[in-house]
Amino acid sequence: MNQETILVVALILGIGVLIITLVRYQRNKEQRLASLAVIEIPIFSTFRTLVVLTGFSLPGLVLLALLMDLWARDHAALALGLTIFVAAGGAGLGIRFSRRFRRIGLLRFGPQLLELEQGALRQFIDLTVPFTLEEGGADGPAHMPLQVLVVRQPGREVALSYGLPLGRSPYGDTRYATFPRPLLDGETRVLHDRLRAKVGR
């Protein structure tokens, strides 16, 4: 098996393992939230997240440069594999240990109240009185499929978007040209399902 074939196989296997890992991680987060009476979902800064991902992935790129300099093209597949492993591992550690730095708000669902806090801004919906849901889909960054959710009461509104978990379709037929912020992770689907149950959907 030549170097090119090994490289292609390694990349395909690596991508497959990454997808399976991400799906399992997402499903575990959803199961954990589904068991709670009060759901709290942190809101993270996109800019700060990109800073963390870049900073913690950088050692992998440096490693690639060093390995390629030492081994030239004779061990390109191994060098690329090590680089992907180090960069992905660094990014994962960075995301895990930078939550406080990246966090800029909180979405909280309880039996009686839906609250959205972002810095000094606080919005809420009283779930003990009638409210309506507006739902649809939108394209997010890099054309990522998003669910748009707008919760309304007279004089009050909470609007947000979240990334659709793999294999899920958006609720609602409306297509939004732009998506409201904050942009949350896929486990927000659990909170969304609770709201739909309250309005009988």
C-alpha positions in Angstrom: 0.0 0.0 0.0 1.6 3.3 -1.1 1.8 6.5 0.9 -1.2 8.2 -0.9 -3.5 5.3 -0.2 -2.5 5.1 3.5 -3.1 8.8 3.8 -6.6 8.6 2.2 -7.6 5.7 4.4 -6.3 7.4 7.5 -8.2 10.6 6.7 -11.5 8.7 6.1 -11.1 6.6 9.3 -10.3 9.8 11.3 -13.3 11.7 10.0 -15.5 8.7 10.7 -14.3 8.3 14.2 -14.7 12.1 14.8 -18.3 12.1 13.5 -19.3 9.1 15.7 -17.6 10.7 18.7 -19.4 14.0 18.2 -22.8 12.4 17.7 -22.4 10.3 20.9 -21.3 13.3 22.8 -24.3 15.3 21.6 -26.8 12.5 22.4 -25.3 12.2 25.9 -25.8 15.9 26.5 -29.4 15.7 25.4 -30.1 12.7 27.6 -28.6 14.5 30.6 -30.7 17.6 30.0 -33.9 15.6 29.4 -33.6 14.2 33.0 -33.6 17.6 34.6 -36.6 19.7 35.7 -34.7 23.0 35.2 -32.6 23.2 32.1 -29.7 25.6 31.8 -27.8 26.1 28.6 -24.7 28.4 28.6 -24.2 30.9 25.8 -20.7 31.1 24.5 -19.0 33.9 22.5 -18.3 32.8 18.9 -15.2 35.1 18.7 -13.8 33.8 22.0 -14.4 30.2 20.9 -12.5 30.8 17.7 -9.6 32.3 19.6 -9.5 29.2 21.9 -9.7 26.8 19.0 -7.0 28.6 17.1 -4.7 28.9 20.1 -5.0 25.3 21.2 -4.8 23.8 17.7 -1.6 25.8 16.9 0.7 23.2 18.5 -0.5 20.6 16.0 0.5 22.9 13.1 3.9 23.6 14.6 4.3 19.8 15.1 3.5 19.2 11.4 6.1 21.8 10.3 8.7 20.1 12.6 7.9 16.6 11.4 7.8 17.5 7.8 11.2 19.2 8.2 12.7 16.1 9.9 11.1 13.4 7.8 10.4 15.2 4.6 7.9 13.3 2.4 8.9 9.8 3.5 6.6 9.8 6.4 3.9 12.3 5.3 1.0 10.1 6.3 2.3 9.6 9.8 3.1 13.3 10.2 -0.4 14.3 9.0 -2.0 11.7 11.4 0.0 13.0 14.4 -0.9 16.5 13.4 -4.6 15.9 13.2 -4.5 14.0 16.6 -2.6 16.8 18.4 -4.6 19.6 16.8 -8.0 17.9 17.6 -6.9 16.9 21.1 -5.7 20.4 21.8 -8.9 22.0 20.5 -11.0 19.6 22.6 -9.0 20.4 25.8 -9.3 24.1 25.0 -13.0 24.0 24.6 -13.4 22.0 27.8 -11.3 24.2 30.0 -12.2 27.6 28.7 -15.9 27.6 29.5 -15.8 30.4 31.9 -13.7 32.6 29.5 -16.1 31.9 26.6 -19.4 32.1 28.5 -21.3 35.4 27.9 -24.9 34.4 29.0 -27.4 31.7 29.9 -30.7 30.3 28.7 -32.7 28.8 31.5 -36.0 26.9 31.3 -38.0 26.1 34.4 -41.6 25.0 35.0 -42.8 28.6 35.2 -40.2 30.8 33.4 -38.0 30.9 30.3 -35.1 33.3 30.8 -32.4 34.6 28.4 -29.5 36.4 30.0 -26.8 38.1 27.9 -24.6 40.5 29.8 -26.8 43.2 31.3 -29.7 42.2 29.0 -32.4 39.9 30.6 -35.5 38.7 28.7 -38.1 36.3 30.0 -41.4 34.6 29.2 -43.9 33.7 31.9 -44.8 30.1 31.1 -47.8 30.1 33.4 -49.7 32.3 30.9 -50.4 31.6 27.2 -47.4 32.1 24.8 -46.8 31.3 21.1 -43.9 29.7 19.3 -42.6 30.7 15.9 -40.4 28.1 14.3 -38.4 27.6 11.2 -35.0 27.0 9.6 -32.1 29.1 8.5 -28.5 28.8 7.2 -25.9 29.6 9.8 -22.1 30.1 9.6 -20.6 27.9 6.8 -24.2 27.0 5.7 -24.8 25.0 8.9 -28.5 24.1 9.2 -30.1 26.0 12.1 -33.4 25.8 14.0 -34.9 29.3 14.7 -37.2 29.6 17.7 -39.1 32.7 18.7 -41.2 32.6 21.9 -43.8 35.5 22.2 -46.1 37.0 24.7 -47.8 40.4 24.6 -44.9 42.9 25.1 -42.3 40.1 25.4 -40.1 38.1 23.0 -37.3 35.6 23.3 -35.6 34.7 20.0 -32.7 32.3 19.5 -31.1 29.8 17.1 -29.4 26.5 17.6 -27.5 24.1 15.5 -29.6 21.1 14.4 -28.3 17.8 15.8 -27.2 15.4 13.1 -30.2 13.6 11.5 -32.7 16.2 12.7 -35.0 18.4 10.7 -36.1 21.9 11.8 -39.6 22.4 13.3 -41.7 24.7 11.2 -41.8 25.5 7.5 -40.6 29.2 7.7 -37.2 29.9 6.1 -35.3 32.8 7.7 -32.9 34.9 5.6 -31.0 35.7 8.8 -31.0 33.9 12.1 -31.5 35.5 15.5 -28.8 35.4 18.2 -27.8 33.9 20.5 -26.6 30.9 18.5 -26.7 27.8 20.8 -25.7 24.2 20.6 -27.8 21.3 19.5 -28.9 20.2 23.0 -31.2 23.2 23.0 -33.6 20.9 21.1 -34.5 19.4 24.5 -35.6 22.8 25.8 -37.4 23.4 22.6 -39.3 20.1 22.9 -40.4 21.1 26.4 -41.9 24.4 25.1 -43.6 22.6 22.2 -45.2 20.2 24.8 -46.5 23.2 26.8 -48.3 24.6 23.7 -49.6 21.2 22.6 -47.4 20.5 19.6 
